[in-house]
Amino acid sequence: MQSLKHRIDQFFLLTRNGTDIPTEIRAGLATFLTASYIIFVQPAVLSETGMDFGAVMTATCLSAALGCLIMGLWANYPIALAPGMGINFYFTYTVVIGQGIPWEKALGAVFCSGIILIVLTVMRVREYILNLIPDFLKSGIAAGIGLFIAFIGFVQGGLVVENPATLVKLGNLKSLPVLFTLSGLILIAVLLQKKIKGAILIGMFLLTILGLPFGLVSYHGLVSLPPAMGPTFMEMDILGALELGLITVILVFVFVDLFDTAGTLIGVSQQAGLLRDGKLPRATRAFLPDAVATTAGAAMGTSTVVCYIESSTGVAEGGRTGLTAVVVAVLFLLALFLSPVAQMIGGGYTPETGRTLYPITAPVLIIVGCLMASNLARIDWNKWDEALPAFLTFAGMPLTYSIADGMALGFITYPFTKILSGKAGEVHPVMILIAVLFMMRYVMLGD
């Protein structure tokens, strides 16, 4: 037993990264629980295209597990992967329903985007771009992801609701889910203040238990058989996608994944203290999992796989190595058989208003957002040519509800602000090219 622990320690470099096996397991469990909603949301979204709900659910779990395993065993980072939110809506409502493209051809486009991402990764283009991003923008990205996560938590907890006049407003503080979210925030904050190990995970389990008698959490059983993947397996139509000329669709899939994953890697790695001199070690390895999982996921029957911002929950719990990602992978595989348990903790509560809320996981997202906000202190607010692009990056992510779009605002303003301030020598030509490409993406490719 001691020999096994030693081998695990040596393989994942646990001691060197200041962590241990129990901590990594807790971190993996925390990450999985905050991300497990995708197991049910993904098939609900993609089934509107005519795809089989159960088959998409199985494909979602398997593609997520594959991505996490590659990230954990190959790149050794505590970052989980799963089919991305946002890009799945683009797949369903813009490509399939909006443009009338059969889902088989849309999956073919996803498959092609995955191949392109693999090529860009192997050629180290993605790592090259990552290393060119200046430190102040990396801090803005990390803080922006935190603010984005917190905003998602506010919405999922019912603290913020939509308003026709002001877009958003304060939710009903008298409603049970909102009170539960606020109570969860205080509970987890107190546990963190007392420096209790596993504070976030303990808080989630306590909230689950407390939510049962109030009906906020529903018991669905323990075990179920995995749904068959046959209806979607190898149904992607690659030639059909190319014949239809879905080059624009493929490029959007590539572009969003490229910068969405880059932003998540920067944000989570900076939070975990894994950046070295502003650079991410083994960056090419870290970029490979989403590319491979996207390609395999399209073959199995699901949309683009990305690095998950919920990984920051595991990092907040102490996760520092790939063992965290491996634990998440195992849990995604177990979810095929234990989906009722995952649904109980990560599933939503639908009150009379009809909007599904997540009072168990929402407090966790807000807490993590608070932790990541500390990156704002690294920005020199007296330098407008750096402060403005960083500000637009972190403010843009929650306001556009997109990591990639928030990064676009910062990447576009950064080179031009520097150049017009007489500091053209500080801007790498590739960063100017990226700014131009971002502008072309929105002008020519639209949404």
TORKOL-4160 file (C-alpha; in steps of 0.2 Angstrom, whole numbers, padded with zeros to 4 digits, m for minus):
447
<pt num="1" X="0000" Y="0000" Z="0000"/>
<pt num="2" X="0014" Y="0012" Z="0004"/>
<pt num="3" X="0022" Y="0008" Z="m0012"/>
<pt num="4" X="0007" Y="0012" Z="m0022"/>
<pt num="5" X="0005" Y="0029" Z="m0013"/>
<pt num="6" X="0023" Y="0032" Z="m0017"/>
<pt num="7" X="0021" Y="0028" Z="m0035"/>
<pt num="8" X="0005" Y="0040" Z="m0036"/>
<pt num="9" X="0015" Y="0053" Z="m0027"/>
<pt num="10" X="0030" Y="0051" Z="m0039"/>
<pt num="11" X="0019" Y="0051" Z="m0055"/>
<pt num="12" X="0008" Y="0066" Z="m0051"/>
<pt num="13" X="0022" Y="0075" Z="m0041"/>
<pt num="14" X="0010" Y="0078" Z="m0026"/>
<pt num="15" X="0024" Y="0082" Z="m0013"/>
<pt num="16" X="0032" Y="0094" Z="m0025"/>
<pt num="17" X="0016" Y="0103" Z="m0028"/>
<pt num="18" X="0012" Y="0104" Z="m0009"/>
<pt num="19" X="m0003" Y="0092" Z="m0010"/>
<pt num="20" X="m0008" Y="0074" Z="m0006"/>
<pt num="21" X="m0020" Y="0060" Z="m0011"/>
<pt num="22" X="m0034" Y="0064" Z="0001"/>
<pt num="23" X="m0034" Y="0083" Z="m0005"/>
<pt num="24" X="m0034" Y="0078" Z="m0023"/>
<pt num="25" X="m0048" Y="0067" Z="m0021"/>
<pt num="26" X="m0058" Y="0080" Z="m0012"/>
<pt num="27" X="m0054" Y="0093" Z="m0025"/>
<pt num="28" X="m0059" Y="0081" Z="m0039"/>
<pt num="29" X="m0076" Y="0077" Z="m0030"/>
<pt num="30" X="m0079" Y="0096" Z="m0028"/>
<pt num="31" X="m0075" Y="0100" Z="m0046"/>
<pt num="32" X="m0086" Y="0086" Z="m0052"/>
<pt num="33" X="m0101" Y="0091" Z="m0041"/>
<pt num="34" X="m0101" Y="0109" Z="m0047"/>
<pt num="35" X="m0099" Y="0103" Z="m0065"/>
<pt num="36" X="m0111" Y="0088" Z="m0065"/>
<pt num="37" X="m0126" Y="0098" Z="m0071"/>
<pt num="38" X="m0119" Y="0096" Z="m0089"/>
<pt num="39" X="m0123" Y="0078" Z="m0088"/>
<pt num="40" X="m0142" Y="0083" Z="m0089"/>
<pt num="41" X="m0141" Y="0100" Z="m0097"/>
<pt num="42" X="m0131" Y="0094" Z="m0112"/>
<pt num="43" X="m0143" Y="0081" Z="m0118"/>
<pt num="44" X="m0158" Y="0092" Z="m0114"/>
<pt num="45" X="m0151" Y="0106" Z="m0126"/>
<pt num="46" X="m0145" Y="0094" Z="m0140"/>
<pt num="47" X="m0161" Y="0083" Z="m0139"/>
<pt num="48" X="m0170" Y="0099" Z="m0147"/>
<pt num="49" X="m0160" Y="0095" Z="m0163"/>
<pt num="50" X="m0168" Y="0078" Z="m0164"/>
<pt num="51" X="m0153" Y="0069" Z="m0156"/>
<pt num="52" X="m0157" Y="0055" Z="m0143"/>
<pt num="53" X="m0157" Y="0061" Z="m0125"/>
<pt num="54" X="m0149" Y="0046" Z="m0117"/>
<pt num="55" X="m0136" Y="0043" Z="m0131"/>
<pt num="56" X="m0130" Y="0062" Z="m0129"/>
<pt num="57" X="m0130" Y="0059" Z="m0110"/>
<pt num="58" X="m0118" Y="0044" Z="m0112"/>
<pt num="59" X="m0108" Y="0053" Z="m0125"/>
<pt num="60" X="m0106" Y="0068" Z="m0113"/>
<pt num="61" X="m0100" Y="0057" Z="m0099"/>
<pt num="62" X="m0088" Y="0047" Z="m0110"/>
<pt num="63" X="m0080" Y="0062" Z="m0119"/>
<pt num="64" X="m0078" Y="0072" Z="m0102"/>
<pt num="65" X="m0070" Y="0057" Z="m0094"/>
<pt num="66" X="m0058" Y="0055" Z="m0109"/>
<pt num="67" X="m0053" Y="0074" Z="m0109"/>
<pt num="68" X="m0050" Y="0073" Z="m0090"/>
<pt num="69" X="m0040" Y="0057" Z="m0091"/>
<pt num="70" X="m0028" Y="0065" Z="m0104"/>
<pt num="71" X="m0027" Y="0081" Z="m0094"/>
<pt num="72" X="m0023" Y="0072" Z="m0078"/>
<pt num="73" X="m0011" Y="0058" Z="m0085"/>
<pt num="74" X="m0003" Y="0067" Z="m0099"/>
<pt num="75" X="m0003" Y="0086" Z="m0094"/>
<pt num="76" X="m0004" Y="0083" Z="m0075"/>
<pt num="77" X="m0015" Y="0098" Z="m0072"/>
<pt num="78" X="m0031" Y="0099" Z="m0060"/>
<pt num="79" X="m0042" Y="0105" Z="m0074"/>
<pt num="80" X="m0058" Y="0096" Z="m0079"/>
<pt num="81" X="m0066" Y="0095" Z="m0096"/>
<pt num="82" X="m0083" Y="0092" Z="m0103"/>
<pt num="83" X="m0095" Y="0098" Z="m0117"/>
<pt num="84" X="m0095" Y="0117" Z="m0116"/>
<pt num="85" X="m0110" Y="0128" Z="m0112"/>
<pt num="86" X="m0113" Y="0142" Z="m0124"/>
<pt num="87" X="m0105" Y="0132" Z="m0139"/>
<pt num="88" X="m0119" Y="0119" Z="m0136"/>
<pt num="89" X="m0132" Y="0132" Z="m0138"/>
<pt num="90" X="m0123" Y="0139" Z="m0154"/>
<pt num="91" X="m0123" Y="0121" Z="m0160"/>
<pt num="92" X="m0142" Y="0118" Z="m0157"/>
<pt num="93" X="m0150" Y="0135" Z="m0160"/>
<pt num="94" X="m0139" Y="0143" Z="m0173"/>
<pt num="95" X="m0132" Y="0129" Z="m0183"/>
<pt num="96" X="m0146" Y="0116" Z="m0183"/>
<pt num="97" X="m0162" Y="0125" Z="m0179"/>
<pt num="98" X="m0157" Y="0142" Z="m0185"/>
<pt num="99" X="m0148" Y="0137" Z="m0202"/>
<pt num="100" X="m0158" Y="0121" Z="m0204"/>
<pt num="101" X="m0142" Y="0110" Z="m0204"/>
<pt num="102" X="m0145" Y="0091" Z="m0199"/>
<pt num="103" X="m0137" Y="0087" Z="m0183"/>
<pt num="104" X="m0126" Y="0074" Z="m0191"/>
<pt num="105" X="m0118" Y="0087" Z="m0202"/>
<pt num="106" X="m0116" Y="0099" Z="m0187"/>
<pt num="107" X="m0107" Y="0085" Z="m0178"/>
<pt num="108" X="m0096" Y="0083" Z="m0194"/>
<pt num="109" X="m0092" Y="0101" Z="m0192"/>
<pt num="110" X="m0087" Y="0098" Z="m0174"/>
<pt num="111" X="m0076" Y="0084" Z="m0179"/>
<pt num="112" X="m0067" Y="0094" Z="m0191"/>
<pt num="113" X="m0064" Y="0108" Z="m0179"/>
<pt num="114" X="m0057" Y="0095" Z="m0167"/>
<pt num="115" X="m0045" Y="0089" Z="m0180"/>
<pt num="116" X="m0039" Y="0107" Z="m0183"/>
<pt num="117" X="m0037" Y="0110" Z="m0165"/>
<pt num="118" X="m0026" Y="0094" Z="m0164"/>
<pt num="119" X="m0015" Y="0101" Z="m0178"/>
<pt num="120" X="m0014" Y="0118" Z="m0170"/>
<pt num="121" X="m0009" Y="0110" Z="m0154"/>
<pt num="122" X="0004" Y="0098" Z="m0161"/>
<pt num="123" X="0012" Y="0113" Z="m0171"/>
<pt num="124" X="0013" Y="0122" Z="m0154"/>
<pt num="125" X="0003" Y="0137" Z="m0161"/>
<pt num="126" X="m0009" Y="0137" Z="m0146"/>
<pt num="127" X="0006" Y="0137" Z="m0134"/>
<pt num="128" X="0014" Y="0151" Z="m0143"/>
<pt num="129" X="m0001" Y="0162" Z="m0142"/>
<pt num="130" X="m0003" Y="0158" Z="m0124"/>
<pt num="131" X="0014" Y="0164" Z="m0120"/>
<pt num="132" X="0012" Y="0180" Z="m0129"/>
<pt num="133" X="m0002" Y="0186" Z="m0118"/>
<pt num="134" X="0005" Y="0199" Z="m0106"/>
<pt num="135" X="0004" Y="0197" Z="m0087"/>
<pt num="136" X="m0009" Y="0211" Z="m0084"/>
<pt num="137" X="m0021" Y="0203" Z="m0097"/>
<pt num="138" X="m0018" Y="0186" Z="m0089"/>
<pt num="139" X="m0023" Y="0194" Z="m0072"/>
<pt num="140" X="m0038" Y="0201" Z="m0080"/>
<pt num="141" X="m0043" Y="0185" Z="m0088"/>
<pt num="142" X="m0041" Y="0176" Z="m0071"/>
<pt num="143" X="m0052" Y="0189" Z="m0062"/>
<pt num="144" X="m0064" Y="0189" Z="m0076"/>
<pt num="145" X="m0067" Y="0170" Z="m0075"/>
<pt num="146" X="m0070" Y="0173" Z="m0056"/>
<pt num="147" X="m0082" Y="0186" Z="m0059"/>
<pt num="148" X="m0091" Y="0176" Z="m0073"/>
<pt num="149" X="m0092" Y="0161" Z="m0061"/>
<pt num="150" X="m0099" Y="0172" Z="m0047"/>
<pt num="151" X="m0112" Y="0179" Z="m0059"/>
<pt num="152" X="m0117" Y="0162" Z="m0064"/>
<pt num="153" X="m0119" Y="0158" Z="m0046"/>
<pt num="154" X="m0129" Y="0173" Z="m0043"/>
<pt num="155" X="m0141" Y="0168" Z="m0057"/>
<pt num="156" X="m0142" Y="0150" Z="m0052"/>
<pt num="157" X="m0145" Y="0154" Z="m0034"/>
<pt num="158" X="m0159" Y="0166" Z="m0039"/>
<pt num="159" X="m0150" Y="0181" Z="m0031"/>
<pt num="160" X="m0150" Y="0190" Z="m0048"/>
<pt num="161" X="m0165" Y="0188" Z="m0060"/>
<pt num="162" X="m0169" Y="0196" Z="m0077"/>
<pt num="163" X="m0178" Y="0212" Z="m0079"/>
<pt num="164" X="m0185" Y="0220" Z="m0095"/>
<pt num="165" X="m0180" Y="0238" Z="m0090"/>
<pt num="166" X="m0163" Y="0235" Z="m0082"/>
<pt num="167" X="m0158" Y="0218" Z="m0089"/>
<pt num="168" X="m0155" Y="0211" Z="m0072"/>
<pt num="169" X="m0161" Y="0215" Z="m0054"/>
<pt num="170" X="m0160" Y="0208" Z="m0037"/>
<pt num="171" X="m0170" Y="0192" Z="m0034"/>
<pt num="172" X="m0184" Y="0188" Z="m0021"/>
<pt num="173" X="m0174" Y="0187" Z="m0005"/>
<pt num="174" X="m0189" Y="0179" Z="0003"/>
<pt num="175" X="m0189" Y="0164" Z="m0008"/>
<pt num="176" X="m0183" Y="0148" Z="m0001"/>
<pt num="177" X="m0169" Y="0145" Z="m0014"/>
<pt num="178" X="m0162" Y="0162" Z="m0012"/>
<pt num="179" X="m0162" Y="0161" Z="0007"/>
<pt num="180" X="m0154" Y="0144" Z="0005"/>
<pt num="181" X="m0141" Y="0151" Z="m0007"/>
<pt num="182" X="m0137" Y="0165" Z="0005"/>
<pt num="183" X="m0136" Y="0153" Z="0020"/>
<pt num="184" X="m0124" Y="0142" Z="0010"/>
<pt num="185" X="m0113" Y="0157" Z="0006"/>
<pt num="186" X="m0111" Y="0161" Z="0025"/>
<pt num="187" X="m0109" Y="0142" Z="0029"/>
<pt num="188" X="m0095" Y="0139" Z="0017"/>
<pt num="189" X="m0087" Y="0156" Z="0021"/>
<pt num="190" X="m0086" Y="0152" Z="0040"/>
<pt num="191" X="m0079" Y="0135" Z="0036"/>
<pt num="192" X="m0065" Y="0143" Z="0025"/>
<pt num="193" X="m0062" Y="0156" Z="0039"/>
<pt num="194" X="m0059" Y="0142" Z="0051"/>
<pt num="195" X="m0047" Y="0134" Z="0039"/>
<pt num="196" X="m0057" Y="0117" Z="0039"/>
<pt num="197" X="m0050" Y="0105" Z="0026"/>
<pt num="198" X="m0063" Y="0101" Z="0013"/>
<pt num="199" X="m0073" Y="0117" Z="0018"/>
<pt num="200" X="m0081" Y="0118" Z="0001"/>
<pt num="201" X="m0085" Y="0100" Z="m0001"/>
<pt num="202" X="m0092" Y="0099" Z="0017"/>
<pt num="203" X="m0103" Y="0114" Z="0014"/>
<pt num="204" X="m0110" Y="0106" Z="m0002"/>
<pt num="205" X="m0115" Y="0090" Z="0007"/>
<pt num="206" X="m0122" Y="0099" Z="0022"/>
<pt num="207" X="m0133" Y="0109" Z="0010"/>
<pt num="208" X="m0138" Y="0093" Z="0001"/>
<pt num="209" X="m0144" Y="0086" Z="0017"/>
<pt num="210" X="m0153" Y="0102" Z="0023"/>
<pt num="211" X="m0161" Y="0104" Z="0006"/>
<pt num="212" X="m0170" Y="0087" Z="0007"/>
<pt num="213" X="m0184" Y="0091" Z="0019"/>
<pt num="214" X="m0187" Y="0107" Z="0010"/>
<pt num="215" X="m0189" Y="0099" Z="m0007"/>
<pt num="216" X="m0174" Y="0109" Z="m0014"/>
<pt num="217" X="m0166" Y="0092" Z="m0017"/>
<pt num="218" X="m0175" Y="0077" Z="m0024"/>
<pt num="219" X="m0170" Y="0059" Z="m0020"/>
<pt num="220" X="m0169" Y="0049" Z="m0037"/>
<pt num="221" X="m0162" Y="0033" Z="m0031"/>
<pt num="222" X="m0144" Y="0027" Z="m0032"/>
<pt num="223" X="m0140" Y="0016" Z="m0047"/>
<pt num="224" X="m0146" Y="0016" Z="m0065"/>
<pt num="225" X="m0140" Y="0008" Z="m0081"/>
<pt num="226" X="m0131" Y="0019" Z="m0094"/>
<pt num="227" X="m0142" Y="0024" Z="m0109"/>
<pt num="228" X="m0136" Y="0016" Z="m0126"/>
<pt num="229" X="m0126" Y="0027" Z="m0137"/>
<pt num="230" X="m0131" Y="0018" Z="m0153"/>
<pt num="231" X="m0142" Y="0032" Z="m0160"/>
<pt num="232" X="m0128" Y="0045" Z="m0161"/>
<pt num="233" X="m0112" Y="0034" Z="m0161"/>
<pt num="234" X="m0102" Y="0038" Z="m0177"/>
<pt num="235" X="m0117" Y="0047" Z="m0185"/>
<pt num="236" X="m0107" Y="0063" Z="m0189"/>
<pt num="237" X="m0107" Y="0067" Z="m0207"/>
<pt num="238" X="m0090" Y="0074" Z="m0211"/>
<pt num="239" X="m0092" Y="0074" Z="m0230"/>
<pt num="240" X="m0109" Y="0082" Z="m0228"/>
<pt num="241" X="m0102" Y="0096" Z="m0218"/>
<pt num="242" X="m0089" Y="0100" Z="m0231"/>
<pt num="243" X="m0101" Y="0098" Z="m0245"/>
<pt num="244" X="m0112" Y="0111" Z="m0237"/>
<pt num="245" X="m0098" Y="0122" Z="m0235"/>
<pt num="246" X="m0099" Y="0124" Z="m0217"/>
<pt num="247" X="m0082" Y="0132" Z="m0216"/>
<pt num="248" X="m0089" Y="0147" Z="m0206"/>
<pt num="249" X="m0097" Y="0135" Z="m0193"/>
<pt num="250" X="m0081" Y="0125" Z="m0191"/>
<pt num="251" X="m0071" Y="0141" Z="m0189"/>
<pt num="252" X="m0083" Y="0147" Z="m0175"/>
<pt num="253" X="m0081" Y="0131" Z="m0166"/>
<pt num="254" X="m0062" Y="0132" Z="m0168"/>
<pt num="255" X="m0061" Y="0150" Z="m0163"/>
<pt num="256" X="m0072" Y="0149" Z="m0147"/>
<pt num="257" X="m0063" Y="0133" Z="m0141"/>
<pt num="258" X="m0046" Y="0141" Z="m0144"/>
<pt num="259" X="m0048" Y="0156" Z="m0133"/>
<pt num="260" X="m0061" Y="0149" Z="m0121"/>
<pt num="261" X="m0049" Y="0135" Z="m0116"/>
<pt num="262" X="m0034" Y="0147" Z="m0116"/>
<pt num="263" X="m0044" Y="0158" Z="m0104"/>
<pt num="264" X="m0048" Y="0144" Z="m0093"/>
<pt num="265" X="m0031" Y="0137" Z="m0092"/>
<pt num="266" X="m0024" Y="0154" Z="m0088"/>
<pt num="267" X="m0037" Y="0158" Z="m0075"/>
<pt num="268" X="m0037" Y="0142" Z="m0066"/>
<pt num="269" X="m0018" Y="0140" Z="m0067"/>
<pt num="270" X="m0015" Y="0157" Z="m0060"/>
<pt num="271" X="m0027" Y="0153" Z="m0046"/>
<pt num="272" X="m0017" Y="0137" Z="m0042"/>
<pt num="273" X="0000" Y="0146" Z="m0043"/>
<pt num="274" X="0005" Y="0135" Z="m0057"/>
<pt num="275" X="0011" Y="0148" Z="m0069"/>
<pt num="276" X="0030" Y="0150" Z="m0070"/>
<pt num="277" X="0036" Y="0168" Z="m0075"/>
<pt num="278" X="0019" Y="0171" Z="m0082"/>
<pt num="279" X="0020" Y="0155" Z="m0093"/>
<pt num="280" X="0011" Y="0138" Z="m0091"/>
<pt num="281" X="0023" Y="0124" Z="m0091"/>
<pt num="282" X="0018" Y="0109" Z="m0102"/>
<pt num="283" X="0006" Y="0121" Z="m0111"/>
<pt num="284" X="0005" Y="0110" Z="m0127"/>
<pt num="285" X="0001" Y="0095" Z="m0117"/>
<pt num="286" X="m0013" Y="0105" Z="m0108"/>
<pt num="287" X="m0020" Y="0110" Z="m0125"/>
<pt num="288" X="m0021" Y="0092" Z="m0131"/>
<pt num="289" X="m0036" Y="0085" Z="m0120"/>
<pt num="290" X="m0049" Y="0097" Z="m0127"/>
<pt num="291" X="m0044" Y="0094" Z="m0145"/>
<pt num="292" X="m0044" Y="0075" Z="m0144"/>
<pt num="293" X="m0060" Y="0075" Z="m0133"/>
<pt num="294" X="m0069" Y="0086" Z="m0145"/>
<pt num="295" X="m0065" Y="0075" Z="m0160"/>
<pt num="296" X="m0070" Y="0059" Z="m0150"/>
<pt num="297" X="m0085" Y="0067" Z="m0143"/>
<pt num="298" X="m0091" Y="0072" Z="m0160"/>
<pt num="299" X="m0089" Y="0053" Z="m0165"/>
<pt num="300" X="m0099" Y="0048" Z="m0150"/>
<pt num="301" X="m0113" Y="0061" Z="m0152"/>
<pt num="302" X="m0110" Y="0077" Z="m0142"/>
<pt num="303" X="m0103" Y="0095" Z="m0146"/>
<pt num="304" X="m0087" Y="0104" Z="m0142"/>
<pt num="305" X="m0077" Y="0099" Z="m0127"/>
<pt num="306" X="m0068" Y="0113" Z="m0117"/>
<pt num="307" X="m0059" Y="0115" Z="m0101"/>
<pt num="308" X="m0071" Y="0119" Z="m0087"/>
<pt num="309" X="m0071" Y="0135" Z="m0077"/>
<pt num="310" X="m0078" Y="0124" Z="m0063"/>
<pt num="311" X="m0061" Y="0117" Z="m0061"/>
<pt num="312" X="m0057" Y="0132" Z="m0050"/>
<pt num="313" X="m0069" Y="0124" Z="m0037"/>
<pt num="314" X="m0057" Y="0110" Z="m0035"/>
<pt num="315" X="m0042" Y="0121" Z="m0035"/>
<pt num="316" X="m0050" Y="0131" Z="m0021"/>
<pt num="317" X="m0052" Y="0114" Z="m0012"/>
<pt num="318" X="m0033" Y="0111" Z="m0014"/>
<pt num="319" X="m0031" Y="0102" Z="m0030"/>
<pt num="320" X="m0014" Y="0105" Z="m0038"/>
<pt num="321" X="m0011" Y="0090" Z="m0050"/>
<pt num="322" X="m0018" Y="0079" Z="m0063"/>
<pt num="323" X="m0024" Y="0067" Z="m0050"/>
<pt num="324" X="m0039" Y="0079" Z="m0047"/>
<pt num="325" X="m0043" Y="0078" Z="m0066"/>
<pt num="326" X="m0042" Y="0059" Z="m0065"/>
<pt num="327" X="m0054" Y="0058" Z="m0050"/>
<pt num="328" X="m0066" Y="0069" Z="m0060"/>
<pt num="329" X="m0064" Y="0057" Z="m0075"/>
<pt num="330" X="m0068" Y="0042" Z="m0064"/>
<pt num="331" X="m0083" Y="0051" Z="m0057"/>
<pt num="332" X="m0090" Y="0055" Z="m0074"/>
<pt num="333" X="m0088" Y="0036" Z="m0078"/>
<pt num="334" X="m0097" Y="0031" Z="m0062"/>
<pt num="335" X="m0111" Y="0044" Z="m0066"/>
<pt num="336" X="m0116" Y="0033" Z="m0080"/>
<pt num="337" X="m0122" Y="0021" Z="m0067"/>
<pt num="338" X="m0124" Y="0033" Z="m0052"/>
<pt num="339" X="m0133" Y="0047" Z="m0062"/>
<pt num="340" X="m0147" Y="0048" Z="m0049"/>
<pt num="341" X="m0134" Y="0053" Z="m0036"/>
<pt num="342" X="m0126" Y="0066" Z="m0047"/>
<pt num="343" X="m0143" Y="0073" Z="m0051"/>
<pt num="344" X="m0148" Y="0074" Z="m0033"/>
<pt num="345" X="m0133" Y="0085" Z="m0029"/>
<pt num="346" X="m0129" Y="0094" Z="m0045"/>
<pt num="347" X="m0147" Y="0094" Z="m0052"/>
<pt num="348" X="m0159" Y="0109" Z="m0051"/>
<pt num="349" X="m0174" Y="0115" Z="m0042"/>
<pt num="350" X="m0188" Y="0122" Z="m0052"/>
<pt num="351" X="m0200" Y="0133" Z="m0042"/>
<pt num="352" X="m0217" Y="0140" Z="m0048"/>
<pt num="353" X="m0208" Y="0153" Z="m0058"/>
<pt num="354" X="m0202" Y="0140" Z="m0070"/>
<pt num="355" X="m0184" Y="0145" Z="m0069"/>
<pt num="356" X="m0172" Y="0131" Z="m0064"/>
<pt num="357" X="m0161" Y="0136" Z="m0049"/>
<pt num="358" X="m0146" Y="0127" Z="m0041"/>
<pt num="359" X="m0146" Y="0132" Z="m0023"/>
<pt num="360" X="m0133" Y="0118" Z="m0019"/>
<pt num="361" X="m0119" Y="0123" Z="m0031"/>
<pt num="362" X="m0123" Y="0141" Z="m0033"/>
<pt num="363" X="m0115" Y="0146" Z="m0016"/>
<pt num="364" X="m0099" Y="0137" Z="m0021"/>
<pt num="365" X="m0098" Y="0146" Z="m0038"/>
<pt num="366" X="m0099" Y="0163" Z="m0029"/>
<pt num="367" X="m0086" Y="0158" Z="m0016"/>
<pt num="368" X="m0074" Y="0153" Z="m0030"/>
<pt num="369" X="m0077" Y="0169" Z="m0039"/>
<pt num="370" X="m0073" Y="0179" Z="m0023"/>
<pt num="371" X="m0056" Y="0169" Z="m0022"/>
<pt num="372" X="m0052" Y="0173" Z="m0040"/>
<pt num="373" X="m0055" Y="0191" Z="m0038"/>
<pt num="374" X="m0039" Y="0193" Z="m0029"/>
<pt num="375" X="m0030" Y="0193" Z="m0046"/>
<pt num="376" X="m0036" Y="0211" Z="m0048"/>
<pt num="377" X="m0022" Y="0217" Z="m0036"/>
<pt num="378" X="m0009" Y="0212" Z="m0049"/>
<pt num="379" X="m0015" Y="0225" Z="m0061"/>
<pt num="380" X="m0007" Y="0242" Z="m0061"/>
<pt num="381" X="m0022" Y="0253" Z="m0062"/>
<pt num="382" X="m0011" Y="0269" Z="m0065"/>
<pt num="383" X="m0006" Y="0263" Z="m0082"/>
<pt num="384" X="m0021" Y="0266" Z="m0093"/>
<pt num="385" X="m0014" Y="0256" Z="m0108"/>
<pt num="386" X="m0014" Y="0241" Z="m0097"/>
<pt num="387" X="m0029" Y="0244" Z="m0085"/>
<pt num="388" X="m0042" Y="0247" Z="m0098"/>
<pt num="389" X="m0039" Y="0231" Z="m0108"/>
<pt num="390" X="m0038" Y="0221" Z="m0092"/>
<pt num="391" X="m0054" Y="0230" Z="m0086"/>
<pt num="392" X="m0063" Y="0226" Z="m0102"/>
<pt num="393" X="m0058" Y="0208" Z="m0101"/>
<pt num="394" X="m0064" Y="0204" Z="m0083"/>
<pt num="395" X="m0079" Y="0215" Z="m0085"/>
<pt num="396" X="m0084" Y="0208" Z="m0102"/>
<pt num="397" X="m0084" Y="0190" Z="m0097"/>
<pt num="398" X="m0099" Y="0191" Z="m0086"/>
<pt num="399" X="m0108" Y="0204" Z="m0096"/>
<pt num="400" X="m0106" Y="0195" Z="m0113"/>
<pt num="401" X="m0109" Y="0178" Z="m0104"/>
<pt num="402" X="m0093" Y="0172" Z="m0113"/>
<pt num="403" X="m0075" Y="0169" Z="m0109"/>
<pt num="404" X="m0070" Y="0171" Z="m0127"/>
<pt num="405" X="m0080" Y="0187" Z="m0130"/>
<pt num="406" X="m0073" Y="0195" Z="m0114"/>
<pt num="407" X="m0055" Y="0190" Z="m0120"/>
<pt num="408" X="m0059" Y="0198" Z="m0137"/>
<pt num="409" X="m0063" Y="0215" Z="m0129"/>
<pt num="410" X="m0046" Y="0215" Z="m0120"/>
<pt num="411" X="m0036" Y="0208" Z="m0135"/>
<pt num="412" X="m0044" Y="0221" Z="m0147"/>
<pt num="413" X="m0041" Y="0236" Z="m0136"/>
<pt num="414" X="m0023" Y="0231" Z="m0130"/>
<pt num="415" X="m0013" Y="0233" Z="m0145"/>
<pt num="416" X="m0021" Y="0249" Z="m0151"/>
<pt num="417" X="m0021" Y="0257" Z="m0134"/>
<pt num="418" X="m0002" Y="0253" Z="m0133"/>
<pt num="419" X="0002" Y="0259" Z="m0150"/>
<pt num="420" X="m0008" Y="0276" Z="m0149"/>
<pt num="421" X="0001" Y="0279" Z="m0132"/>
<pt num="422" X="0018" Y="0278" Z="m0141"/>
<pt num="423" X="0022" Y="0261" Z="m0135"/>
<pt num="424" X="0021" Y="0251" Z="m0151"/>
<pt num="425" X="0038" Y="0242" Z="m0146"/>
<pt num="426" X="0029" Y="0233" Z="m0132"/>
<pt num="427" X="0016" Y="0225" Z="m0143"/>
<pt num="428" X="0021" Y="0209" Z="m0152"/>
<pt num="429" X="0015" Y="0209" Z="m0170"/>
<pt num="430" X="0006" Y="0192" Z="m0167"/>
<pt num="431" X="m0005" Y="0201" Z="m0154"/>
<pt num="432" X="m0010" Y="0214" Z="m0167"/>
<pt num="433" X="m0014" Y="0200" Z="m0179"/>
<pt num="434" X="m0025" Y="0192" Z="m0165"/>
<pt num="435" X="m0034" Y="0208" Z="m0163"/>
<pt num="436" X="m0038" Y="0209" Z="m0181"/>
<pt num="437" X="m0043" Y="0191" Z="m0182"/>
<pt num="438" X="m0055" Y="0194" Z="m0167"/>
<pt num="439" X="m0063" Y="0209" Z="m0176"/>
<pt num="440" X="m0064" Y="0199" Z="m0192"/>
<pt num="441" X="m0073" Y="0185" Z="m0182"/>
<pt num="442" X="m0087" Y="0197" Z="m0177"/>
<pt num="443" X="m0088" Y="0206" Z="m0193"/>
<pt num="444" X="m0088" Y="0192" Z="m0205"/>
<pt num="445" X="m0093" Y="0177" Z="m0195"/>
<pt num="446" X="m0106" Y="0185" Z="m0184"/>
<pt num="447" X="m0113" Y="0176" Z="m0169"/>
